[in-house]
Amino acid sequence: MMDPVTLMLLGTAPAVLKVADTLAQILLLRAHAQLVRNQAATRNQDDKPAGGVQ
C-alpha cells in the first residue's frame, strides 16, 4: 500500500503535466515570434543602402 504523500503526488501528476505543456507552448510561441521579428529586421536592413544613406 502506498503512503498518502505518494498518492497525492500521483494524483497531481496530470495537472502538473498540463501546466508544463502550457508553459512549453508559450515558450515556443515567444521564440517563434522573436525569430520572425529578427528575420524582419534583417530583411529591412538588407533593403537599405550601405552607409545608411537613403
C-alpha positions in Angstrom: 0.0 0.0 0.0 1.2 3.5 -0.9 1.6 6.3 1.7 -0.7 9.3 1.4 2.0 11.6 0.0 2.8 9.3 -2.9 -0.9 9.0 -3.7 -1.2 12.8 -3.6 1.7 13.2 -5.9 0.3 10.7 -8.3 -3.0 12.5 -8.3 -1.4 15.8 -9.1 0.8 14.5 -12.0 -1.8 15.2 -14.8 -2.3 18.8 -13.6 1.5 19.3 -13.4 2.0 17.9 -16.9 -0.8 20.1 -18.3 0.9 23.2 -16.8 4.3 22.2 -18.1 2.8 21.6 -21.5 1.2 25.0 -21.5 4.4 26.7 -20.4 6.3 24.9 -23.2 3.8 26.1 -25.8 4.1 29.7 -24.6 7.9 29.5 -24.8 7.7 28.1 -28.3 5.3 30.8 -29.4 7.6 33.5 -27.9 10.7 32.0 -29.6 8.8 31.9 -32.9 7.7 35.5 -32.6 11.3 36.6 -31.8 12.6 34.7 -34.8 10.1 36.4 -37.1 11.0 39.8 -35.7 14.7 39.1 -36.2 14.1 37.9 -39.7 12.0 41.0 -40.5 14.7 43.3 -39.0 17.4 41.6 -41.1 15.3 42.0 -44.2 14.7 45.7 -43.5 18.4 46.2 -43.0 19.3 44.4 -46.3 17.0 46.8 -48.2 18.9 49.9 -47.1 21.9 51.1 -49.0 25.4 50.8 -47.4 26.4 53.6 -45.1 22.8 54.4 -44.1 22.3 56.8 -47.0 18.7 56.8 -48.1 
